[in-house]
Amino acid sequence: MATYKEKVGTAVVNYAGDYPGAVEGELWYDSTNKDFKYQYPNVTAAGSWRTGNSLNTARYGLAGAGIYTSALAFGGRDPQTNVTESYDGTTWTEVNDLNTSRAHLGGSGASNTSALAYGGFNIPGNVALTSTESWNGSNWTAVNSLNQKRRFPGANGAATAALCIGGDQDPPRIALVEQWNGSNWTEVGDLNTARSQLASAGTSTAALAFGGASPGGTTGVTESWNGSAWTETTDLNQARQQLAGASYGTSTSTLAFAGNADTAAGPPFSVNAELWNGTNWTEQNNMATNREYLAGAGTATSALAFGGSPTTGATEEWTGAGAPVGAWSTGGNLNTARTTLAGAGTQTAGLAFGGSPIPSVGALTEKYDGTSWTEVSDLNTDRFGLGGAGVQTSAVAAGGESPAGGSSFVTLTETWNGTNWTEASDLSEGKRYIGMAGASNTSVLVFGGQLNPGASVNTESWNGTSWTEVSNLNAAKFFGGSSGTQTSALFYGGALGPVTASNELWNGTNWTEVGDLNTAREGNGGAGADNTTGLSFGGNRPGSVGAITEEWNGAVWTEVADLSTAKKNMGYGGAVSTAWGAGGDTGSNSATTEEWNSASNVVKTLTD
């Protein structure tokens, strides 16, 4: 029999504890616990919804096309509209309108640059339409019409190969199906069950139609299309009409969500989501918003839901099972426990400086190599509550509170060259607990902070020589998490008097209030390369110290895995996928370091 080394190419590693160098599937021997172990990626076991940025125009009865990062929303009511909006994975942007205002229409397409709109009806009169329009990424163009007028159809496919399924004709509800080849509509095989207000997914030759309103009432009937004929298969678990689906999914893998489960076509509206695996529907985690007459886009693993009735612009984003799960792990301890310190640099090349209590630790500087901290040259002035930004070899320390000449909030700035700190030009105002972002000791932004008394809205930009005042924050605050660069930054959480969840985004010229944290807090840590990504962790929540971690995707914050230990007032730095937080306050001063990795592993022990 072949040995493990002969099969795998390496011998079994003997290691005391969990082996940090193990790759996926590699076996090692834990000599401490006397076990054989291996690891594999930690991923979600179930899908989940999160809130995205809303449509600019709230509406229902609209159509959708595209995928999670490139979608299109068009038409709808109330009032009836021809508005078209494009989604880039973060934000909806208004683009050129449909030529014909309409609601309850069909929509197909692969992206926000290629789509098809067809059918629907005009208000007043509720007259069903046959008109079809093609979208090229800039404009809608009228093309050949449907053979049969209809509203409330199911729709799927691409802009050059689509299906228009069922619907009604003022009434009655119909089973008619038409196939688009890029130039013309052709009638093909009828549904087995006539219905309208249904959803669909797949292509023009392999599709799925599910739910809807049939002559007998609300239905969960599901039918599969093979390019020639429809075959009834397993019903939805919850019969409903006016629902939506991941329209760019496939006939063997898609998602059905929301709608109306009442046979009288009134409330209750549904929040249910169901996943199709080619054979059966399985109930998934519910949506946040009850609604019907919404639109859907995307696939079974990355879907969008937007708009709906009661009239809303709400967008929800679906991520299916199998997504990487981030986790915090313990790194090397600081040599000296402390709180309200500052940080700069990355997870494998970090810098921590200043802190409380002073004067004993207020000037201490330590550098991190990803494993251990080493003491280096001290700051010139003891202080805590200071700000820090930059990298391990080129950083800036600014502001804080110092006992020099009596306790006071200081304007002091020091620059770090990798070896020593040098005093530089002062800030315009003395303050502590400031926000700070920047890439080096020549490119930094300072914002907010606690004055004595009050709070600051001031923003100052550093060029390596002097500070220049630029546009103010919208609201004075201090003690929040901050991240980014001199031209692209975020300031989240903190205190406005009360603890806040507010988040402001800097674009290099102005601050804009954007999506709040889910949990208000102050003394939180932060990480991120720019204003499109961010990580907020720990902090002081009203009533308790928190471990909560939230991730920013440029539009919304989503809760992810908590810190191992609840703490506040850390030194911090790194990227959104590889952040770190050191020191801080857990009820007493801490020396521990925690490291975040957006992809983590699960360690398993072999058992008999």
C-alpha positions as CSV (number, residue, x, y, z in Angstrom):
1,M,0.0,0.0,0.0
2,A,1.3,3.5,-0.9
3,T,2.3,5.8,1.9
4,Y,0.7,9.2,2.6
5,K,3.9,10.9,1.3
6,E,3.8,8.8,-1.9
7,K,0.2,9.7,-2.5
8,V,0.3,13.4,-1.5
9,G,3.9,14.3,-2.1
10,T,4.7,15.5,1.4
11,A,5.1,13.8,4.8
12,V,2.6,14.4,7.6
13,V,3.7,17.5,9.5
14,N,4.2,17.1,13.3
15,Y,3.0,20.4,14.9
16,A,2.0,21.4,18.5
17,G,-1.6,22.6,18.0
18,D,-3.3,23.9,14.9
19,Y,-0.8,24.1,12.0
20,P,-0.9,27.7,10.6
21,G,0.9,26.6,7.4
22,A,-1.6,23.9,6.4
23,V,-3.2,24.2,3.0
24,E,-6.7,22.9,2.2
25,G,-7.0,19.2,2.8
26,E,-3.4,18.8,4.2
27,L,-3.1,16.4,7.0
28,W,-1.0,17.1,10.1
29,Y,-0.4,15.6,13.5
30,D,-1.3,17.8,16.6
31,S,1.4,16.6,19.1
32,T,-0.3,18.5,21.9
33,N,-3.7,16.9,21.6
34,K,-2.4,13.7,20.0
35,D,-4.8,14.0,17.0
36,F,-4.6,14.0,13.3
37,K,-6.2,17.1,11.7
38,Y,-7.0,18.8,8.4
39,Q,-8.7,22.0,7.3
40,Y,-11.0,23.2,4.6
41,P,-12.6,26.6,3.7
42,N,-15.3,28.0,6.0
43,V,-18.3,28.9,3.9
44,T,-21.9,29.7,4.5
45,A,-24.3,26.8,4.9
46,A,-27.3,28.8,3.8
47,G,-28.0,31.9,1.6
48,S,-29.0,35.2,3.1
49,W,-30.4,38.6,2.1
50,R,-29.0,42.0,2.8
51,T,-30.2,45.6,2.1
52,G,-28.8,47.4,-0.8
53,N,-29.2,51.0,-2.1
54,S,-32.7,51.8,-3.1
55,L,-34.0,52.7,-6.6
56,N,-34.2,56.4,-7.2
57,T,-37.8,56.1,-8.2
58,A,-40.0,54.0,-5.9
59,R,-42.5,51.9,-7.9
60,Y,-44.1,48.5,-8.5
61,G,-45.1,46.6,-11.6
62,L,-41.6,47.2,-13.0
63,A,-39.4,44.8,-14.9
64,G,-35.8,43.8,-14.4
65,A,-32.9,42.3,-16.3
66,G,-29.3,41.4,-15.8
67,I,-27.2,40.0,-13.0
68,Y,-26.2,41.1,-9.4
69,T,-23.5,43.5,-10.4
70,S,-25.0,44.7,-13.7
71,A,-28.8,45.0,-13.6
72,L,-31.5,47.1,-15.2
73,A,-34.9,48.3,-13.8
74,F,-37.5,49.7,-16.2
75,G,-41.2,50.8,-16.3
76,G,-43.6,50.4,-13.4
77,R,-46.2,52.4,-11.5
78,D,-47.6,54.4,-9.4
79,P,-47.7,56.7,-11.2
80,Q,-47.0,54.8,-14.5
81,T,-43.5,55.5,-15.6
82,N,-40.9,54.9,-18.4
83,V,-38.0,55.5,-16.0
84,T,-35.0,53.2,-16.5
85,E,-32.3,52.7,-13.9
86,S,-28.9,50.9,-14.1
87,Y,-27.3,49.0,-11.2
88,D,-23.5,48.5,-10.9
89,G,-23.6,46.2,-7.9
90,T,-23.7,49.2,-5.5
91,T,-25.8,52.1,-6.8
92,W,-28.8,52.7,-9.1
93,T,-28.3,55.4,-11.7
94,E,-31.1,56.9,-13.9
95,V,-30.4,56.4,-17.6
96,N,-32.5,57.0,-20.7
97,D,-36.2,56.2,-20.5
98,L,-38.3,53.6,-22.3
99,N,-40.1,55.1,-25.3
100,T,-43.5,53.8,-24.0
101,S,-44.5,54.2,-20.4
102,R,-45.9,51.0,-19.1
103,A,-46.4,48.7,-16.1
104,H,-46.6,45.0,-15.4
105,L,-44.3,44.3,-18.4
106,G,-41.8,41.5,-19.3
107,G,-38.1,42.0,-19.2
108,S,-35.1,39.9,-20.3
109,G,-31.4,40.5,-20.6
110,A,-27.9,39.6,-19.5
111,S,-26.7,42.9,-18.2
112,N,-27.3,46.6,-17.8
113,T,-26.1,47.1,-21.4
114,S,-28.3,44.5,-23.1
115,A,-32.0,44.1,-22.4
116,L,-35.5,43.7,-23.9
117,A,-38.8,45.1,-22.7
118,Y,-42.2,43.8,-23.9
119,G,-45.9,43.8,-23.2
120,G,-47.4,45.4,-20.1
121,F,-50.2,47.9,-20.1
122,N,-51.0,51.6,-20.3
123,I,-52.7,53.6,-17.6
124,P,-55.5,54.8,-17.8
125,G,-57.4,52.1,-19.5
126,N,-55.2,49.1,-18.5
127,V,-54.9,48.3,-22.2
128,A,-52.5,45.3,-22.7
129,L,-49.6,46.0,-25.2
130,T,-47.6,44.1,-27.8
131,S,-44.8,46.7,-28.2
132,T,-41.2,45.6,-27.7
133,E,-38.1,47.7,-27.1
134,S,-34.4,46.8,-27.2
135,W,-31.8,48.4,-24.9
136,N,-28.2,48.8,-26.1
137,G,-26.7,50.3,-22.9
138,S,-27.6,53.8,-24.0
139,N,-31.0,53.9,-25.6
140,W,-34.2,52.0,-26.1
141,T,-35.2,51.2,-29.7
142,A,-38.7,50.0,-30.8
143,V,-38.4,46.6,-32.5
144,N,-40.9,44.0,-33.8
145,S,-44.0,43.5,-31.5
146,L,-45.3,40.5,-29.8
147,N,-47.9,38.5,-31.8
148,Q,-50.3,38.6,-28.8
149,K,-51.0,41.5,-26.5
150,R,-50.4,40.7,-22.8
151,R,-49.7,42.1,-19.4
152,F,-48.3,40.3,-16.3
153,P,-46.2,37.8,-18.3
154,G,-43.3,35.6,-17.1
155,A,-40.1,36.6,-18.8
156,N,-36.5,35.2,-19.1
157,G,-33.5,34.9,-21.4
158,A,-31.3,37.3,-23.1
159,A,-32.0,40.4,-25.2
160,T,-31.4,38.3,-28.4
161,A,-33.1,35.1,-27.2
162,A,-36.0,35.5,-24.8
163,L,-39.4,33.9,-23.8
164,C,-42.6,35.8,-23.0
165,I,-44.7,33.3,-21.0
166,G,-48.5,33.5,-20.2
167,G,-50.0,36.7,-18.8
168,D,-53.4,38.0,-19.4
169,Q,-55.2,39.9,-22.2
170,D,-57.5,42.3,-20.3
171,P,-58.5,39.4,-19.2
172,P,-58.5,36.3,-19.8
173,R,-55.4,34.6,-18.4
174,I,-53.5,32.8,-21.1
175,A,-51.1,29.9,-21.6
176,L,-49.6,31.4,-24.8
177,V,-45.8,31.5,-25.0
178,E,-43.7,33.4,-27.6
179,Q,-40.0,33.1,-28.3
180,W,-37.8,36.0,-29.4
181,N,-34.8,35.3,-31.8
182,G,-33.3,38.7,-31.9
183,S,-35.6,39.9,-34.7
184,N,-39.1,38.4,-34.3
185,W,-41.5,36.8,-31.9
186,T,-42.7,33.3,-32.7
187,E,-45.5,31.4,-31.0
188,V,-44.3,28.2,-29.5
189,G,-45.7,25.5,-27.1
190,D,-48.3,26.7,-24.6
191,L,-48.1,26.3,-20.8
192,N,-50.1,23.4,-19.4
193,T,-51.7,25.9,-16.9
194,A,-52.9,29.2,-18.1
195,R,-51.8,32.0,-15.7
196,S,-50.5,35.5,-15.2
197,Q,-48.4,37.3,-12.6
198,L,-45.9,34.4,-12.6
199,A,-42.1,34.4,-12.5
200,S,-39.6,32.6,-14.8
201,A,-35.9,31.9,-15.2
202,G,-33.6,30.3,-17.7
203,T,-33.1,30.7,-21.5
204,S,-35.3,30.6,-24.5
205,T,-34.6,26.9,-24.9
206,A,-34.4,25.7,-21.3
207,A,-36.7,27.6,-18.9
208,L,-38.7,27.4,-15.7
209,A,-42.1,29.0,-15.1
210,F,-43.4,29.1,-11.5
211,G,-46.3,30.5,-9.4
212,G,-48.9,32.9,-10.6
213,A,-52.6,33.5,-10.8
214,S,-54.5,30.8,-12.7
215,P,-58.2,30.7,-13.5
216,G,-58.5,28.6,-10.3
217,G,-56.7,31.1,-8.1
218,T,-53.2,31.5,-6.8
219,T,-50.9,28.6,-7.8
220,G,-47.5,27.1,-7.0
221,V,-47.4,25.2,-10.3
222,T,-43.9,24.9,-11.8
223,E,-43.3,23.9,-15.4
224,S,-40.1,23.2,-17.2
225,W,-39.4,24.1,-20.9
226,N,-37.1,22.0,-23.1
227,G,-37.3,24.2,-26.2
228,S,-40.3,22.3,-27.5
229,A,-42.8,21.6,-24.7
230,W,-43.7,22.4,-21.1
231,T,-43.7,19.7,-18.4
232,E,-45.2,20.0,-15.0
233,T,-42.8,19.4,-12.2
234,T,-42.7,20.0,-8.4
235,D,-44.8,22.9,-7.1
236,L,-43.5,25.8,-5.0
237,N,-43.9,25.1,-1.3
238,Q,-45.9,28.4,-1.0
239,A,-48.4,29.0,-3.8
240,R,-48.2,32.7,-4.7
241,Q,-48.7,35.3,-7.5
242,Q,-47.1,38.6,-8.2
243,L,-43.8,37.1,-7.2
244,A,-40.3,37.5,-8.7
245,G,-37.4,35.2,-9.5
246,A,-33.7,35.3,-10.3
247,S,-34.5,35.7,-14.0
248,Y,-31.0,35.0,-15.2
249,G,-30.9,31.7,-13.3
250,T,-31.2,28.4,-15.1
251,S,-34.0,25.9,-15.5
252,T,-32.1,23.7,-13.0
253,S,-31.0,26.4,-10.5
254,T,-33.0,29.5,-9.6
255,L,-34.6,31.4,-6.8
256,A,-38.3,32.5,-6.3
257,F,-39.1,35.3,-3.8
258,A,-41.8,37.5,-2.4
259,G,-45.3,37.8,-4.0
260,N,-48.8,37.4,-2.7
261,A,-49.9,34.2,-1.1
262,D,-53.6,35.1,-0.8
263,T,-56.0,33.5,-3.2
264,A,-58.1,36.7,-3.1
265,A,-55.1,38.6,-4.5
266,G,-54.8,40.8,-1.4
267,P,-52.5,40.8,1.6
268,P,-50.6,39.0,3.2
269,F,-47.6,39.8,1.0
270,S,-44.8,37.2,1.2
271,V,-41.2,37.4,2.4
272,N,-40.5,33.8,1.5
273,A,-37.6,32.7,-0.7
274,E,-37.3,29.3,-2.3
275,L,-34.4,27.7,-4.1
276,W,-34.9,25.3,-7.1
277,N,-32.3,22.6,-7.6
278,G,-33.7,21.1,-10.8
279,T,-36.0,18.7,-8.9
280,N,-37.4,20.4,-5.8
281,W,-38.0,23.8,-4.1
282,T,-36.4,24.3,-0.7
283,E,-37.3,27.2,1.6
284,Q,-34.5,29.7,2.3
285,N,-33.9,32.6,4.6
286,N,-36.7,35.2,4.3
287,M,-36.4,38.6,2.8
288,A,-36.5,41.7,5.0
289,T,-39.4,43.5,3.2
290,N,-42.9,42.1,2.5
291,R,-43.9,43.0,-1.1
292,E,-45.5,41.9,-4.3
293,Y,-45.2,43.2,-8.0
294,L,-41.5,43.5,-7.5
295,A,-38.7,42.7,-10.1
296,G,-35.9,40.3,-9.9
297,A,-32.5,39.8,-11.5
298,G,-29.4,37.6,-11.2
299,T,-28.9,33.9,-10.4
300,A,-29.6,31.4,-7.7
301,T,-26.3,32.3,-5.9
302,S,-26.3,36.1,-6.5
303,A,-29.7,37.7,-7.0
304,L,-31.4,41.1,-6.7
305,A,-34.9,42.0,-5.6
306,F,-36.1,45.6,-6.2
307,G,-39.2,47.7,-6.1
308,G,-42.6,46.4,-5.3
309,S,-45.9,47.1,-3.6
310,P,-46.6,48.7,-1.2
311,T,-44.8,51.2,-3.4
312,T,-41.1,51.0,-2.5
313,G,-37.6,51.5,-4.0
314,A,-36.1,49.0,-1.6
315,T,-33.3,46.7,-3.0
316,E,-32.3,43.5,-1.4
317,E,-29.2,41.4,-2.4
318,W,-29.1,37.6,-2.1
319,T,-25.9,35.7,-1.6
320,G,-26.3,31.9,-1.8
321,A,-24.8,29.2,0.3
322,G,-21.0,28.6,-0.2
323,A,-19.9,32.2,0.3
324,P,-16.6,32.5,2.2
325,V,-16.9,33.2,5.9
326,G,-14.5,35.7,7.5
327,A,-13.1,35.2,10.9
328,W,-10.9,36.8,13.6
329,S,-7.9,35.0,14.9
330,T,-5.4,35.8,17.6
331,G,-2.1,37.4,16.7
332,G,1.0,38.3,18.7
333,N,0.6,40.4,21.8
334,L,1.9,44.0,22.1
335,N,4.9,44.2,24.5
336,T,2.9,46.7,26.5
337,A,-0.8,46.7,27.2
338,R,-2.6,50.0,26.5
339,T,-5.7,51.7,25.2
340,T,-6.6,54.7,23.1
341,L,-3.5,54.2,20.9
342,A,-3.1,54.7,17.2
343,G,-2.2,52.4,14.3
344,A,-1.0,52.3,10.7
345,G,0.1,49.7,8.2
346,T,-1.0,46.3,7.3
347,Q,-1.6,42.9,9.0
348,T,1.9,41.8,8.3
349,A,3.7,45.2,8.6
350,G,1.8,47.2,11.2
351,L,2.7,50.1,13.5
352,A,1.2,50.9,16.9
353,F,2.0,54.1,18.8
354,G,1.0,56.2,21.8
355,G,-1.8,55.3,24.2
356,S,-3.0,55.4,27.8
357,P,-1.9,55.3,30.6
358,I,0.4,58.2,30.3
359,P,3.2,59.1,30.7
360,S,4.2,55.4,31.1
361,V,3.1,54.2,27.6
362,G,2.1,57.4,25.8
363,A,5.2,57.6,23.6
364,L,5.8,53.9,23.0
365,T,6.0,52.7,19.4
366,E,5.9,49.0,18.3
367,K,6.1,47.4,14.8
368,Y,4.5,44.1,13.8
369,D,5.7,41.5,11.3
370,G,2.5,39.5,11.3
371,T,3.7,37.3,14.2
372,S,5.3,39.5,16.9
373,W,5.6,43.1,18.0
374,T,9.0,44.8,18.5
375,E,9.6,48.1,20.3
376,V,11.2,50.8,18.2
377,S,11.8,54.5,18.6
378,D,9.3,56.4,20.8
379,L,7.2,59.4,19.8
380,N,8.7,62.7,20.9
381,T,5.6,63.6,22.9
382,D,3.5,61.3,25.2
383,R,-0.1,61.2,24.2
384,F,-3.3,59.2,23.9
385,G,-6.5,59.5,21.8
386,L,-4.3,60.5,18.8
387,G,-4.8,59.6,15.2
388,G,-2.6,57.5,13.0
389,A,-2.3,56.8,9.3
390,G,0.2,55.5,6.7
391,V,2.3,52.4,6.5
392,Q,5.0,50.8,8.7
393,T,7.8,52.8,7.1
394,S,6.0,56.1,6.4
395,A,3.3,57.2,8.9
396,V,1.8,60.3,10.6
397,A,0.7,60.7,14.2
398,A,-1.6,63.8,14.9
399,G,-3.6,65.3,17.8
400,G,-4.4,63.6,21.0
401,E,-4.3,64.5,24.7
402,S,-0.9,65.0,26.4
403,P,0.2,65.8,29.9
404,A,2.9,68.0,28.7
405,G,2.5,71.4,30.4
406,G,-0.7,70.1,32.0
407,S,-3.3,67.9,30.4
408,S,-4.5,69.4,27.1
409,F,-5.8,68.5,23.7
410,V,-2.8,69.0,21.3
411,T,-2.2,70.2,17.8
412,L,1.1,68.2,17.6
413,T,2.0,66.3,14.4
414,E,4.9,63.8,14.0
415,T,6.0,62.0,10.9
416,W,7.6,58.5,10.9
417,N,10.3,57.5,8.4
418,G,10.6,53.9,9.4
419,T,13.2,54.6,12.0
420,N,12.4,57.8,13.9
421,W,9.6,60.3,14.7
422,T,10.1,63.9,13.7
423,E,8.0,66.9,14.8
424,A,6.2,68.7,12.0
425,S,3.7,71.5,11.4
426,D,0.7,71.6,13.8
427,L,-3.0,71.0,13.2
428,S,-5.1,74.1,13.2
429,E,-6.9,73.0,16.4
430,G,-6.1,70.9,19.4
431,K,-8.3,67.8,19.6
432,R,-8.3,64.1,20.4
433,Y,-10.2,61.0,19.1
434,I,-9.9,62.2,15.5
435,G,-10.6,60.4,12.3
436,M,-7.6,59.9,10.1
437,A,-6.8,58.3,6.7
438,G,-3.8,58.2,4.4
439,A,-1.2,56.2,2.5
440,S,2.1,57.8,3.7
441,N,3.7,60.6,5.7
442,T,3.2,62.9,2.8
443,S,-0.5,62.2,2.1
444,V,-2.9,62.2,5.0
445,L,-6.4,63.5,5.9
446,V,-7.6,64.4,9.5
447,F,-11.3,64.9,10.2
448,G,-13.5,65.5,13.2
449,G,-12.3,65.0,16.7
450,Q,-13.1,66.1,20.3
451,L,-12.4,69.7,21.1
452,N,-12.3,71.1,24.7
453,P,-15.2,71.7,24.8
454,G,-17.3,70.4,21.9
455,A,-16.7,68.5,18.7
456,S,-15.1,69.4,15.4
457,V,-16.4,69.3,11.8
458,N,-13.0,70.4,10.5
459,T,-11.1,68.5,7.8
460,E,-7.4,69.1,7.1
461,S,-5.2,67.7,4.4
462,W,-1.5,67.0,4.9
463,N,1.1,67.2,2.0
464,G,4.2,66.2,3.9
465,T,4.9,69.8,4.9
466,S,1.8,71.6,6.0
467,W,-1.9,71.2,6.8
468,T,-4.6,72.8,4.6
469,E,-8.2,73.1,5.7
470,V,-10.7,71.6,3.2
471,S,-14.4,70.9,3.2
472,N,-16.0,70.1,6.6
473,L,-17.9,67.0,7.8
474,N,-21.7,67.3,7.7
475,A,-21.9,66.7,11.4
476,A,-19.3,67.3,14.2
477,K,-18.3,64.0,15.7
478,F,-15.3,62.2,17.3
479,F,-14.1,58.7,18.4
480,G,-15.4,56.8,15.3
481,G,-13.7,54.3,13.1
482,S,-11.9,55.7,10.0
483,S,-10.2,54.2,6.9
484,G,-9.1,55.0,3.4
485,T,-6.8,57.6,1.8
486,Q,-6.4,61.3,1.5
487,T,-8.8,61.4,-1.5
488,S,-11.2,58.5,-0.6
489,A,-12.1,58.0,3.0
490,L,-14.8,56.9,5.4
491,F,-15.7,58.0,9.0
492,Y,-18.2,55.7,10.7
493,G,-19.7,55.5,14.2
494,G,-18.4,57.7,17.0
495,A,-20.1,60.3,19.2
496,L,-22.2,63.3,18.2
497,G,-23.0,63.8,21.8
498,P,-24.9,60.5,21.9
499,V,-23.2,57.5,20.4
500,T,-24.0,57.3,16.6
501,A,-24.2,54.9,13.7
502,S,-23.7,57.7,11.1
503,N,-21.3,57.2,8.2
504,E,-19.7,59.9,6.0
505,L,-17.9,59.4,2.8
506,W,-15.0,61.6,1.5
507,N,-14.5,61.7,-2.3
508,G,-11.5,64.0,-2.3
509,T,-13.6,67.2,-2.3
510,N,-16.6,66.8,-0.1
511,W,-18.2,64.6,2.6
512,T,-21.5,62.9,1.9
513,E,-23.7,61.1,4.5
514,V,-24.2,57.5,3.3
515,G,-25.5,54.3,4.9
516,D,-25.3,54.0,8.6
517,L,-23.8,51.2,10.6
518,N,-26.3,48.7,11.8
519,T,-25.1,49.2,15.4
520,A,-24.3,52.6,16.9
521,R,-20.9,52.7,18.6
522,E,-17.8,54.7,19.5
523,G,-14.2,53.7,20.0
524,N,-14.6,51.3,17.1
525,G,-11.7,50.1,14.9
526,G,-11.6,50.4,11.2
527,A,-9.9,49.2,8.0
528,G,-10.2,49.6,4.3
529,A,-8.3,50.9,1.2
530,D,-10.9,53.5,0.1
531,N,-14.5,54.7,0.4
532,T,-15.9,51.7,-1.4
533,T,-14.8,49.1,1.1
534,G,-14.6,49.2,4.9
535,L,-14.6,47.2,8.1
536,S,-15.8,48.4,11.5
537,F,-15.1,46.3,14.5
538,G,-15.6,46.5,18.3
539,G,-16.3,49.7,20.0
540,N,-18.4,51.0,22.9
541,R,-22.1,50.4,22.4
542,P,-24.7,52.1,24.6
543,G,-24.5,49.9,27.7
544,S,-21.7,47.6,26.8
545,V,-18.4,47.0,25.0
546,G,-19.0,45.3,21.7
547,A,-17.4,42.7,19.5
548,I,-19.6,43.3,16.4
549,T,-17.9,43.5,13.0
550,E,-19.6,45.1,10.0
551,E,-18.4,45.2,6.4
552,W,-19.1,48.1,4.0
553,N,-19.5,47.3,0.3
554,G,-19.8,50.9,-0.9
555,A,-23.6,50.9,-0.3
556,V,-24.5,49.2,3.0
557,W,-23.0,47.6,6.1
558,T,-23.5,43.9,6.7
559,E,-22.7,42.2,10.0
560,V,-20.0,39.5,9.7
561,A,-18.1,37.5,12.4
562,D,-17.5,39.1,15.8
563,L,-14.2,39.8,17.4
564,S,-13.0,37.0,19.6
565,T,-13.1,39.4,22.6
566,A,-15.3,42.5,22.9
567,K,-13.0,45.6,23.1
568,K,-12.9,49.3,22.3
569,N,-10.2,51.9,21.7
570,M,-7.8,49.8,19.7
571,G,-4.9,50.7,17.4
572,Y,-5.9,49.4,14.0
573,G,-5.1,49.2,10.3
574,G,-5.1,47.0,7.2
575,A,-7.4,46.2,4.3
576,V,-11.0,45.1,4.5
577,S,-9.9,41.5,3.8
578,T,-6.9,41.5,6.1
579,A,-7.5,43.9,9.0
580,W,-5.9,44.1,12.5
581,G,-6.7,45.6,15.8
582,A,-4.2,45.7,18.7
583,G,-4.4,46.8,22.4
584,G,-7.6,48.5,23.5
585,D,-9.9,48.2,26.5
586,T,-11.7,45.0,27.4
587,G,-12.6,46.3,30.9
588,S,-8.9,46.6,31.5
589,N,-6.0,47.6,29.2
590,S,-5.3,44.9,26.6
591,A,-2.1,43.8,24.8
592,T,-3.9,41.3,22.5
593,T,-3.9,41.5,18.7
594,E,-6.7,40.2,16.5
595,E,-6.4,39.6,12.8
596,W,-9.3,39.5,10.3
597,N,-9.3,37.4,7.2
598,S,-12.3,37.5,4.9
599,A,-11.7,33.9,3.9
600,S,-11.1,31.5,6.8
601,N,-10.7,27.8,7.4
602,V,-12.4,25.2,9.5
603,V,-10.0,22.7,11.4
604,K,-11.4,19.2,11.7
605,T,-10.1,16.3,13.8
606,L,-10.0,12.8,12.4
607,T,-12.0,10.4,14.5
608,D,-12.4,6.7,14.4
